[in-house]
Amino acid sequence: GSGPACQMASQYQNISALILISPYTSLKAATRSLLGSVASMLVRERFDNLSTIEKVKAPTLIIHGAKDTLIPETHAKELYKKRGDNCSRLIIS
């Protein structure tokens, strides 16, 4: 869900908030993290959250588990850094 949620939040500026749980920076990057570079070349990029999150105007909460074995917490940290305003929060537990 973080890909479609981020995409919709960037298009509909009147939403109240965006909450991302264990988000990835992009579908290709998530595949690369999980399966390696060769596998990521087979994935078409549909959800580039790292580019899209800059267009989100709503307050954003990003939650990620430190022990997540599917998506590394670095993805959440990168998204938080890219969001770059005082209307966003990052929680890693």
C-alpha angles and dihedrals in degrees: 000000000000093000097054092037093054092045093051093045090054092052101041107054095182097070117120099225146343119226118189120189117196092341126187125222090229138343090248092051091049091052090047091051092050106034107013139253097298093055092047090060088065093056120089112221108244103148116040099174093174091064096035098051091068089067095053112106098179123095108271132211118192118193123185135167116236090217096048107140096189104052117022116234088239087078091061092045092051092050091049091050092048092049086059106177139098093257094076135078132193123206120185117177 
